[in-house]
Amino acid sequence: MSESQGEPYPTLSSGSGKRRDNASRQQRILDALFEEGNVSIETLSERFGVSRMTIHRDAHALAQQGLIDKFHGSIGLKNRAVTQKTVNFRKTRAADLKQDIITRAVSMIEPEQILVLDDSTTVAQMLPLLPALAPLTIITNAMGVIQALAPYPNLNLICLGGDYSAPRNAFFGLLCEQAARSIRANTMFLSTSVIHNAIAFQNDQNVVKVKRALMEIADRCILLADSTKFQKGGLHRLADLSEFDLVLSDTQLKPATRKALLQADVKLEICG
């Protein structure tokens, strides 16, 4: 969740234009796996606008380096902790754009608030900035959040248990949902896999259920959505963007997309 700053992914840095395209796509595939756990070949093909055979070749290249496992029709991270140390994927995917969003999000937090943080990699980038705002109470289903913030005594951490998902390093399931509904929070910060036609999607229905449960206990919900999230794809509907109290995005969001969101009554703020 709070990924360490490891060595750059060795095959993603140089070569011909075609190799750079392949490397960039493979990096984004890894990013999708960090966000979503297992992802189907069909979903990745549609998301990146390439053939399934191309995704299979990318998957083969990543599997050869020990980063992913290939299943029947899908792929998943082989070892999340090892991949975090091997792939400095945060720096290669909209890092500057995300930083503006993170800075704005953190500016909304005041000491003594009760926050809900989901298990997304975008929200994970807020974690290093939170100890300076202590005291805070933080509710989460993400083990990565707990692990990152446990050393700070002025942060009261509440971890919602349930069924543990190793690919996401987080808890889901009925027990997690029930635990969430027994408490209350001021603000939830969350992200999502894909946004299409002003709708946020996730590719795992269990993730949707827990995020919805967490959204219900917060007085306000703020979606962190950099411009790379706005693309075709997505399987399970999380929420219309108009359901969020605020959607934070970046300056690279296309003007046509901004206009469509505003027409859909989305409370959008461009950061940067």
Secondary structure as UniProt FT lines:
FT   TURN            10..11
FT   HELIX           17..36
FT   STRAND          39..40
FT   HELIX           41..48
FT   HELIX           52..64
FT   TURN            65..66
FT   STRAND          68..71
FT   TURN            72..73
FT   STRAND          74..77
FT   HELIX           80..86
FT   HELIX           89..92
FT   HELIX           95..107
FT   TURN            111..112
FT   STRAND          114..117
FT   HELIX           121..124
FT   TURN            125..126
FT   HELIX           127..129
FT   HELIX           131..133
FT   STRAND          136..140
FT   HELIX           143..149
FT   TURN            150..151
FT   TURN            153..154
FT   STRAND          155..159
FT   STRAND          163..165
FT   TURN            166..169
FT   STRAND          170..172
FT   HELIX           174..180
FT   TURN            181..182
FT   STRAND          185..190
FT   STRAND          194..196
FT   TURN            197..198
FT   STRAND          199..202
FT   HELIX           205..216
FT   STRAND          218..224
FT   HELIX           227..229
FT   STRAND          236..240
FT   HELIX           241..243
FT   STRAND          246..250
FT   TURN            251..252
FT   HELIX           255..263
FT   TURN            264..265
FT   STRAND          268..271
//
